[in-house]
Amino acid sequence: MILIASIFIIGYLFITFEGTVNINKAATALLTGVFCWVGHWYFAADAHIVSEELMQHLGEISGILFFLMGAMTIVELIDAHDGFYLITKAIKTTDKRKLLWIIGMCTFVLSAILDNLTTTILMISLLRSIITDKNDRWFFLGIVIIAANAGGAWSPIGDVTTTMLWIGGQITSKAVIMKLFIPSLVCLIIPLVVVTVSIKGNIQKNVNQTLISDPSNNFGRNLIFFCGMGVLLFIPVFKNVTHLPPFVGMLFGLGIVWVVSELIHKDKDTEDKDALSVVYALKKIDTPSILFFLGILMAIAAMQSSGILVLIADALHRNIPSENVTVILIGLCSAIVDNVPLVAASIGMYDLEQYPTDHNFWQFLAYCTGTGGSALIIGSAAGVAVMGSERMDFFWYLKKISWLALLGYFAGAITFVLFFA
């Protein structure tokens, strides 16, 4: 266990100091994931069991990765058709304060309807088309990460950890919405209020966005935009009806959009329609960020299989008498270690006899693990998506956004305790 933990820490440090060591974080993450599993295999009594564990985890990991690839491809296809012009033309303001509230609240709502990862990917493309200045765009995307994680926490389909608790029977959809909506909203509102006091001025709007919008392409642009958004909204419905994993719905939606895009461009020359095809969109998606995600999730899975995460959670339970403090610390740990295995370990430690369905413990766990990851850019899927797509610096986020995320996190946690203690 010590070896695996050491490998993970060293790999994490190399990822953190990517700019200093000049090694791509995806390469470091892949090596970290492989070495963690090699360490687990070396000390295991039965190598076949380790192999079975890896394949079991790989099934869950691949579902996340296929979901991510599908979402990225659909968003890139919408962007290739200039679909986000429909949104950007509706945003007239250049005032930073007004725009910050518009983006923050839109992200909060969309992440509950879709999920925090898909919403973040949409917002990345949206802000690229609106804001020219990199530092301004990074700051807005930092708020997007906070808003996406806060919005995903109060919806049973908004965050993967909340979905895990929902599927496992620890929470119900009605209870999680009723109990977590206000704390999650506070988690976003507090940072927005603080930033509103200090921020001023106007953004440098991307005027090129209006220039590339060709009125003759209105039909195709509108059709792809509404079709793409429609299939993303349909994914939760598909999951609830079929009870199949979300990535199946995403692949179904991608297939639908692919067919639609082929049909509307079937009469065009090959050269003209190539840039508007799904094949071209697949080439544009950020593959290194997907491989980075793969390596990180493999490393975490190795730590879970070796029992490290269970030991950490058990140590917290034995040494901290208050369950609220324990859950808050677990939420903060999710900023360092992925929240999925932390929630999985918590589900394994605490059964439904000890904490029945919709007990405050499970609700508070959903909030803390859903929003705690905002404290570090590497602590959530939304943060990883921004880091991969925008090459956002780890320390820039730590300096500019982390304190705002922690402020909102603790404000929402205090709100939950006051309401439901």
C-alpha positions as CSV (number, residue, x, y, z in Angstrom):
1,M,0.0,0.0,0.0
2,I,2.8,2.4,0.8
3,L,4.4,1.8,-2.6
4,I,1.2,2.5,-4.4
5,A,0.5,5.6,-2.4
6,S,4.0,6.8,-3.0
7,I,3.7,6.2,-6.8
8,F,0.5,8.2,-6.8
9,I,1.9,11.1,-4.9
10,I,5.0,11.3,-7.1
11,G,2.9,11.1,-10.2
12,Y,0.6,13.8,-8.8
13,L,3.5,16.1,-8.1
14,F,4.8,15.6,-11.7
15,I,1.3,16.5,-13.0
16,T,1.2,19.6,-10.7
17,F,4.6,20.8,-11.9
18,E,4.0,20.0,-15.6
19,G,5.3,23.4,-16.7
20,T,8.5,22.9,-14.8
21,V,9.4,19.4,-15.7
22,N,8.1,19.8,-19.4
23,I,6.4,16.4,-19.5
24,N,2.9,16.3,-20.7
25,K,0.5,15.5,-17.9
26,A,-1.2,12.8,-20.0
27,A,2.0,10.8,-20.2
28,T,2.6,11.2,-16.5
29,A,-0.9,10.1,-15.7
30,L,-0.7,7.0,-17.9
31,L,2.6,6.0,-16.3
32,T,1.2,6.6,-12.8
33,G,-1.9,4.5,-13.5
34,V,0.2,1.6,-14.9
35,F,2.8,1.7,-12.1
36,C,0.1,1.7,-9.5
37,W,-1.5,-1.4,-10.9
38,V,2.0,-3.0,-11.2
39,G,2.6,-2.3,-7.6
40,H,-0.8,-3.8,-6.7
41,W,0.0,-6.9,-8.7
42,Y,3.5,-7.3,-7.2
43,F,2.2,-7.5,-3.6
44,A,-1.1,-9.4,-4.4
45,A,-1.4,-13.1,-3.5
46,D,-3.2,-13.9,-6.7
47,A,-2.4,-12.2,-10.0
48,H,-5.6,-13.4,-11.6
49,I,-7.7,-11.6,-9.1
50,V,-5.7,-8.4,-9.8
51,S,-6.4,-8.8,-13.5
52,E,-10.1,-9.3,-12.8
53,E,-10.2,-6.2,-10.6
54,L,-8.5,-4.2,-13.3
55,M,-11.0,-5.3,-16.0
56,Q,-13.9,-4.5,-13.7
57,H,-12.6,-1.0,-13.1
58,L,-11.8,-0.6,-16.7
59,G,-15.4,-1.2,-17.6
60,E,-16.5,1.8,-15.4
61,I,-13.6,3.9,-16.6
62,S,-14.3,3.3,-20.3
63,G,-17.9,4.3,-19.7
64,I,-16.8,7.7,-18.4
65,L,-14.3,8.1,-21.3
66,F,-16.8,7.2,-24.0
67,F,-19.2,9.6,-22.4
68,L,-16.6,12.3,-22.5
69,M,-15.6,11.6,-26.1
70,G,-19.2,11.7,-27.2
71,A,-19.9,15.0,-25.5
72,M,-16.8,16.6,-26.8
73,T,-17.6,15.4,-30.4
74,I,-21.2,16.7,-30.3
75,V,-20.0,20.1,-28.9
76,E,-17.2,20.3,-31.6
77,L,-19.8,19.5,-34.3
78,I,-22.1,22.3,-33.0
79,D,-19.2,24.6,-32.9
80,A,-18.1,23.7,-36.5
81,H,-21.6,24.7,-37.7
82,D,-21.4,28.0,-35.7
83,G,-24.3,26.7,-33.6
84,F,-23.2,28.7,-30.5
85,Y,-23.8,31.9,-32.4
86,L,-27.5,31.4,-31.4
87,I,-26.4,31.8,-27.8
88,T,-23.7,34.4,-28.2
89,K,-25.9,36.7,-30.2
90,A,-28.4,36.6,-27.3
91,I,-25.7,37.7,-24.9
92,K,-25.5,41.4,-25.6
93,T,-23.7,42.6,-22.5
94,T,-20.0,43.1,-22.2
95,D,-20.1,44.1,-18.6
96,K,-18.0,41.6,-16.6
97,R,-20.3,41.6,-13.6
98,K,-23.5,40.9,-15.6
99,L,-21.9,38.3,-17.8
100,L,-20.4,36.5,-14.8
101,W,-23.9,36.1,-13.2
102,I,-25.4,35.1,-16.5
103,I,-22.7,32.4,-17.2
104,G,-22.8,31.2,-13.5
105,M,-26.5,30.8,-13.3
106,C,-26.8,29.2,-16.8
107,T,-24.1,26.7,-15.8
108,F,-25.8,25.9,-12.5
109,V,-29.1,25.1,-14.1
110,L,-27.7,23.2,-17.1
111,S,-25.4,21.0,-15.0
112,A,-28.4,19.8,-13.1
113,I,-30.3,19.0,-16.3
114,L,-27.4,17.5,-18.2
115,D,-24.4,16.9,-16.0
116,N,-21.5,19.0,-14.8
117,L,-19.0,17.6,-17.3
118,T,-21.1,18.1,-20.4
119,T,-22.2,21.5,-19.2
120,T,-18.5,22.5,-18.7
121,I,-17.6,21.4,-22.2
122,L,-20.5,23.5,-23.6
123,M,-19.4,26.5,-21.6
124,I,-15.8,26.2,-22.8
125,S,-16.9,26.5,-26.4
126,L,-19.3,29.3,-25.5
127,L,-16.7,31.4,-23.7
128,R,-14.2,30.8,-26.5
129,S,-16.6,32.3,-28.9
130,I,-17.4,35.3,-26.6
131,I,-14.1,36.3,-24.8
132,T,-10.9,37.0,-26.6
133,D,-8.6,37.7,-23.6
134,K,-7.1,34.5,-22.1
135,N,-7.0,35.7,-18.5
136,D,-10.6,36.8,-18.6
137,R,-11.7,33.6,-20.1
138,W,-9.8,31.5,-17.6
139,F,-11.4,33.5,-14.7
140,F,-14.9,32.9,-16.1
141,L,-14.1,29.2,-16.6
142,G,-13.0,29.0,-13.0
143,I,-16.4,30.2,-12.0
144,V,-17.9,27.8,-14.5
145,I,-16.2,24.9,-12.6
146,I,-17.7,26.1,-9.3
147,A,-21.1,26.5,-10.8
148,A,-21.1,23.2,-12.7
149,N,-20.1,21.2,-9.6
150,A,-22.6,23.1,-7.4
151,G,-25.4,22.5,-10.0
152,G,-24.5,18.9,-10.4
153,A,-24.7,18.2,-6.6
154,W,-28.4,18.8,-6.1
155,S,-29.5,16.7,-9.1
156,P,-29.5,12.8,-9.1
157,I,-28.1,12.9,-12.7
158,G,-25.9,16.0,-12.4
159,D,-22.8,14.4,-10.9
160,V,-21.5,10.9,-11.1
161,T,-21.2,10.6,-7.3
162,T,-24.8,11.7,-6.8
163,T,-25.9,9.2,-9.4
164,M,-23.9,6.5,-7.6
165,L,-25.8,7.3,-4.4
166,W,-29.1,7.5,-6.3
167,I,-28.6,4.1,-8.0
168,G,-27.4,2.5,-4.8
169,G,-30.5,3.5,-2.9
170,Q,-28.8,5.9,-0.5
171,I,-30.8,8.9,-1.7
172,T,-34.0,9.5,-3.7
173,S,-34.4,12.1,-6.4
174,K,-37.0,14.2,-4.6
175,A,-35.1,14.3,-1.3
176,V,-31.8,15.3,-2.9
177,I,-33.4,18.1,-4.8
178,M,-35.3,19.4,-1.7
179,K,-32.3,19.2,0.7
180,L,-29.4,20.2,-1.5
181,F,-30.8,22.9,-3.8
182,I,-30.4,25.7,-1.3
183,P,-26.9,24.7,-0.1
184,S,-25.7,24.2,-3.6
185,L,-27.1,27.6,-4.7
186,V,-25.3,29.2,-1.7
187,C,-22.1,27.5,-2.8
188,L,-22.3,29.4,-6.1
189,I,-23.9,32.7,-4.9
190,I,-21.3,33.5,-2.2
191,P,-18.3,33.4,-4.7
192,L,-20.4,35.4,-7.3
193,V,-21.2,38.1,-4.7
194,V,-17.5,38.3,-3.6
195,V,-16.3,38.5,-7.2
196,T,-19.0,41.1,-8.1
197,V,-17.6,43.4,-5.4
198,S,-14.1,43.3,-6.8
199,I,-14.5,42.8,-10.5
200,K,-15.1,45.7,-12.9
201,G,-14.8,46.7,-16.5
202,N,-15.9,45.1,-19.8
203,I,-14.7,42.0,-21.6
204,Q,-13.0,42.1,-25.0
205,K,-15.8,40.4,-27.1
206,N,-14.8,38.1,-29.9
207,V,-16.2,40.1,-32.9
208,N,-15.1,37.4,-35.3
209,Q,-18.0,35.2,-34.1
210,T,-20.5,37.4,-35.9
211,L,-18.4,37.5,-39.1
212,I,-18.3,33.7,-39.6
213,S,-22.0,33.4,-39.2
214,D,-23.3,32.9,-42.7
215,P,-27.1,33.5,-43.1
216,S,-27.2,30.9,-45.9
217,N,-26.3,28.2,-43.4
218,N,-29.1,29.1,-40.9
219,F,-31.0,25.8,-41.5
220,G,-28.0,23.5,-41.0
221,R,-26.7,25.6,-38.1
222,N,-30.0,25.6,-36.3
223,L,-30.8,22.0,-37.0
224,I,-27.4,20.7,-35.6
225,F,-27.6,23.0,-32.6
226,F,-31.1,21.9,-31.5
227,C,-30.4,18.3,-32.5
228,G,-27.2,18.3,-30.5
229,M,-28.7,20.0,-27.4
230,G,-31.8,17.7,-27.8
231,V,-29.8,14.5,-27.6
232,L,-27.8,15.7,-24.6
233,L,-31.0,16.5,-22.8
234,F,-32.4,13.1,-23.8
235,I,-29.5,11.2,-22.2
236,P,-31.0,11.3,-18.6
237,V,-34.4,10.2,-20.0
238,F,-32.7,7.3,-21.9
239,K,-30.9,6.2,-18.8
240,N,-34.1,6.3,-16.7
241,V,-36.1,4.3,-19.2
242,T,-33.5,1.7,-20.2
243,H,-31.4,1.7,-16.9
244,L,-28.3,1.4,-19.2
245,P,-25.2,3.4,-18.3
246,P,-25.2,7.0,-19.4
247,F,-22.4,6.5,-22.0
248,V,-24.8,4.3,-24.0
249,G,-27.3,7.2,-24.3
250,M,-24.4,9.4,-25.3
251,L,-23.3,7.0,-28.1
252,F,-26.9,6.8,-29.2
253,G,-27.1,10.6,-29.3
254,L,-23.8,10.9,-31.2
255,G,-25.1,8.4,-33.8
256,I,-28.3,10.4,-34.3
257,V,-26.3,13.7,-34.7
258,W,-23.9,12.0,-37.1
259,V,-26.7,10.7,-39.3
260,V,-28.4,14.2,-39.4
261,S,-25.1,15.9,-40.3
262,E,-24.5,13.4,-43.1
263,L,-28.0,14.0,-44.5
264,I,-27.9,17.8,-44.5
265,H,-24.6,17.9,-46.3
266,K,-25.0,14.9,-48.7
267,D,-25.2,17.2,-51.7
268,K,-22.1,19.2,-51.0
269,D,-18.6,18.5,-52.4
270,T,-16.3,16.4,-50.2
271,E,-14.0,19.3,-49.6
272,D,-16.9,21.5,-48.4
273,K,-18.5,19.0,-46.1
274,D,-15.3,17.6,-44.5
275,A,-15.0,20.5,-42.0
276,L,-18.7,20.0,-41.0
277,S,-18.5,16.2,-40.4
278,V,-18.3,14.2,-37.3
279,V,-15.0,12.7,-38.5
280,Y,-13.5,16.2,-38.5
281,A,-15.0,16.8,-35.1
282,L,-13.4,13.6,-33.8
283,K,-10.0,14.9,-35.0
284,K,-10.5,18.2,-33.1
285,I,-11.4,16.8,-29.7
286,D,-8.6,16.9,-27.1
287,T,-7.4,13.3,-27.0
288,P,-4.5,13.9,-24.6
289,S,-7.0,15.1,-22.0
290,I,-9.0,11.9,-22.4
291,L,-5.8,9.9,-21.9
292,F,-4.9,12.0,-18.9
293,F,-8.4,11.1,-17.5
294,L,-7.7,7.4,-18.2
295,G,-4.4,7.4,-16.3
296,I,-5.8,9.3,-13.3
297,L,-8.8,7.0,-13.0
298,M,-6.6,3.9,-13.3
299,A,-4.4,5.1,-10.5
300,I,-7.3,5.8,-8.3
301,A,-8.9,2.4,-9.1
302,A,-5.6,0.7,-8.0
303,M,-5.7,2.7,-4.7
304,Q,-9.2,1.5,-4.2
305,S,-8.5,-2.1,-5.0
306,S,-5.5,-2.1,-2.7
307,G,-7.6,-0.9,0.2
308,I,-5.9,2.5,0.7
309,L,-9.0,4.6,0.3
310,V,-11.0,2.4,2.7
311,L,-8.2,2.8,5.3
312,I,-8.3,6.5,4.9
313,A,-12.0,6.7,5.3
314,D,-11.9,4.3,8.3
315,A,-9.2,6.4,10.0
316,L,-11.4,9.5,9.5
317,H,-14.3,7.7,11.1
318,R,-12.3,6.5,14.1
319,N,-10.5,9.7,14.9
320,I,-13.2,12.3,14.2
321,P,-16.3,11.8,16.3
322,S,-18.6,14.2,14.3
323,E,-20.0,12.7,11.2
324,N,-20.5,16.2,9.7
325,V,-16.8,17.0,10.1
326,T,-15.9,13.6,8.7
327,V,-18.1,14.3,5.6
328,I,-16.6,17.8,5.1
329,L,-13.1,16.3,5.2
330,I,-14.1,13.6,2.7
331,G,-15.3,16.4,0.5
332,L,-12.0,18.3,0.8
333,C,-10.2,15.0,0.0
334,S,-12.1,14.8,-3.3
335,A,-10.2,17.9,-4.4
336,I,-7.0,15.8,-4.3
337,V,-8.4,12.3,-5.0
338,D,-11.2,11.7,-7.4
339,N,-14.6,11.8,-5.6
340,V,-15.9,8.6,-7.3
341,P,-13.7,6.1,-5.3
342,L,-14.2,8.2,-2.1
343,V,-18.0,7.8,-2.4
344,A,-17.6,4.2,-3.4
345,A,-15.4,3.6,-0.2
346,S,-18.0,5.5,1.9
347,I,-20.8,3.3,0.5
348,G,-18.8,0.2,1.4
349,M,-18.1,1.5,4.9
350,Y,-21.5,2.7,5.9
351,D,-24.6,0.5,5.2
352,L,-28.2,1.4,4.9
353,E,-29.0,-0.1,8.3
354,Q,-26.7,2.4,10.0
355,Y,-27.8,5.3,7.7
356,P,-31.2,4.6,6.0
357,T,-32.2,6.0,2.6
358,D,-32.3,9.8,2.5
359,H,-30.5,10.1,5.9
360,N,-28.7,13.4,6.2
361,F,-25.4,11.7,6.1
362,W,-25.9,10.5,2.5
363,Q,-27.3,13.9,1.4
364,F,-24.4,15.8,3.0
365,L,-22.0,13.3,1.4
366,A,-23.5,14.0,-2.0
367,Y,-23.1,17.8,-1.5
368,C,-19.5,17.7,-0.1
369,T,-18.1,15.2,-2.6
370,G,-19.9,17.0,-5.5
371,T,-18.7,20.5,-4.6
372,G,-15.4,19.9,-2.7
373,G,-13.6,19.0,-5.9
374,S,-13.8,22.6,-7.0
375,A,-11.0,23.5,-4.6
376,L,-8.4,22.3,-7.0
377,I,-8.6,22.2,-10.8
378,I,-7.7,18.5,-10.8
379,G,-10.4,17.7,-8.2
380,S,-13.4,17.3,-10.5
381,A,-14.3,16.1,-14.0
382,A,-15.3,19.7,-14.8
383,G,-11.9,21.0,-13.7
384,V,-10.0,18.3,-15.7
385,A,-12.0,19.2,-18.8
386,V,-11.1,22.9,-18.5
387,M,-7.4,22.0,-17.7
388,G,-7.2,19.8,-20.7
389,S,-9.0,22.0,-23.2
390,E,-7.7,25.4,-22.1
391,R,-4.3,24.4,-20.7
392,M,-5.2,26.2,-17.6
393,D,-2.3,26.4,-15.1
394,F,-2.7,24.5,-11.8
395,F,-1.1,27.3,-9.7
396,W,-3.1,30.0,-11.5
397,Y,-6.3,28.2,-10.5
398,L,-5.0,27.7,-7.0
399,K,-4.3,31.4,-6.6
400,K,-7.3,32.9,-8.3
401,I,-10.2,30.4,-7.9
402,S,-9.5,27.9,-5.1
403,W,-10.2,30.4,-2.2
404,L,-13.5,31.3,-3.9
405,A,-14.4,27.6,-4.2
406,L,-13.6,26.9,-0.6
407,L,-15.6,29.9,0.5
408,G,-18.6,28.7,-1.3
409,Y,-18.0,25.1,-0.2
410,F,-18.0,26.0,3.5
411,A,-20.9,28.4,3.1
412,G,-23.1,25.7,1.5
413,A,-22.0,23.1,4.2
414,I,-22.9,25.5,7.0
415,T,-26.3,26.1,5.3
416,F,-27.0,22.4,5.1
417,V,-26.0,21.8,8.8
418,L,-28.2,24.8,9.9
419,F,-31.2,23.5,7.9
420,F,-31.0,19.8,8.6
421,A,-28.7,19.2,11.6
